[in-house]
Amino acid sequence: MPHGAPIELTLYGPDDDVIAEYSRAVVPWKILKRAVRLSKTLNETDLTEDDLDSLAQLVVDFYGNAFDLEALEDGADVAELLTVLQAIVAKASAITPAENPTTG
């Protein structure tokens, strides 16, 4: 069964140079559950420090600890972190059965 497009993340250096790129197509079930729960609590216009910490840990875990929190905090763009979260949650939407049009 195809996994769909990979979810990608880039870490940048102090001069915005690309340090590393990560890609993952498979979303583990436990990551999906955490991402759905986190997305329901986030207010993207008023992110708290706790929100950002939870998001950062989710991203580190999703990429299998290929980098640590410090590397993520130093080199990630917050918009890309939110995009990773949205892409994980979108996978949930893709596996949710569509409503049967004959049942209303």
Phi, psi and omega per residue, in radians:
M1 nan 2.264 -3.127
P2 -1.185 2.569 -3.092
H3 -1.672 -0.095 -3.104
G4 1.472 -3.042 -3.101
A5 -1.164 2.482 3.103
P6 -1.203 2.664 3.074
I7 -1.687 2.133 -2.997
E8 -1.975 2.641 3.105
L9 -2.503 2.421 3.102
T10 -2.049 2.372 3.008
L11 -1.846 2.390 -3.047
Y12 -2.000 2.686 3.065
G13 -1.553 -3.095 -3.077
P14 -1.087 -0.416 3.125
D15 -1.799 0.414 -3.120
D16 1.120 0.336 3.058
D17 -1.425 2.549 -3.122
V18 -1.272 2.148 3.106
I19 -1.657 -0.745 -3.109
A20 -2.756 2.654 3.079
E21 -2.213 2.407 -3.105
Y22 -2.196 2.586 -3.101
S23 -2.563 2.415 3.103
R24 -2.623 2.305 -3.123
A25 -1.766 -0.460 -3.088
V26 -1.623 2.264 3.081
V27 -1.865 1.917 3.089
P28 -1.069 2.567 -3.084
W29 -0.958 -0.779 -3.099
K30 -1.149 -0.549 3.083
I31 -1.238 -0.723 3.118
L32 -1.036 -0.796 -3.141
K33 -1.078 -0.767 3.127
R34 -1.125 -0.697 -3.119
A35 -1.155 -0.740 3.118
V36 -1.100 -0.791 3.131
R37 -1.086 -0.783 -3.139
L38 -1.137 -0.730 -3.112
S39 -1.108 -0.510 3.122
K40 -1.275 -0.409 -3.096
T41 -1.716 -0.251 -3.084
L42 -1.356 2.439 2.956
N43 -2.041 1.757 -2.998
E44 -1.086 -0.307 3.117
T45 -1.571 -0.197 -3.123
D46 -2.527 1.125 -3.118
L47 -1.260 2.322 3.095
T48 -1.619 2.942 3.092
E49 -1.091 -0.676 3.096
D50 -1.104 -0.699 3.087
D51 -1.032 -0.824 -3.111
L52 -1.145 -0.680 3.094
D53 -1.115 -0.750 3.117
S54 -1.121 -0.737 3.120
L55 -1.109 -0.794 -3.133
A56 -1.063 -0.784 -3.134
Q57 -1.136 -0.670 3.092
L58 -1.052 -0.780 -3.117
V59 -1.142 -0.778 3.095
V60 -1.011 -0.809 -3.137
D61 -1.135 -0.714 -3.132
F62 -1.039 -0.719 -3.137
Y63 -1.526 0.325 3.003
G64 1.141 0.597 3.138
N65 1.013 0.572 3.089
A66 -1.180 -0.283 3.062
F67 -2.560 2.863 -3.128
D68 -1.794 3.049 -3.112
L69 -1.031 -0.683 -3.126
E70 -1.097 -0.769 3.106
A71 -1.090 -0.692 3.123
L72 -1.156 -0.808 -3.128
E73 -1.127 -0.599 -3.136
D74 -1.372 -0.527 -2.948
G75 -2.155 -0.009 -3.082
A76 -1.703 2.582 3.023
D77 -1.571 2.259 -3.066
V78 -1.045 -0.587 3.112
A79 -1.103 -0.647 3.107
E80 -1.198 -0.618 3.090
L81 -1.092 -0.769 3.121
L82 -1.143 -0.611 3.095
T83 -1.137 -0.686 3.080
V84 -1.068 -0.808 3.115
L85 -1.031 -0.831 -3.131
Q86 -1.081 -0.674 3.136
A87 -1.168 -0.673 3.095
I88 -1.123 -0.808 -3.140
V89 -1.119 -0.623 3.114
A90 -1.079 -0.563 3.080
K91 -1.082 -0.620 3.100
A92 -1.117 -0.716 3.121
S93 -1.111 -0.623 -3.112
A94 -1.222 -0.457 -3.120
I95 -1.709 -0.114 3.116
T96 -1.306 2.229 -3.131
P97 -1.069 2.375 3.106
A98 -1.220 2.656 3.113
E99 -1.156 2.411 3.117
N100 -1.296 2.047 -3.073
P101 -1.135 -0.331 -3.132
T102 -1.456 -0.184 -3.141
T103 -1.812 0.022 3.014
G104 1.631 nan nan
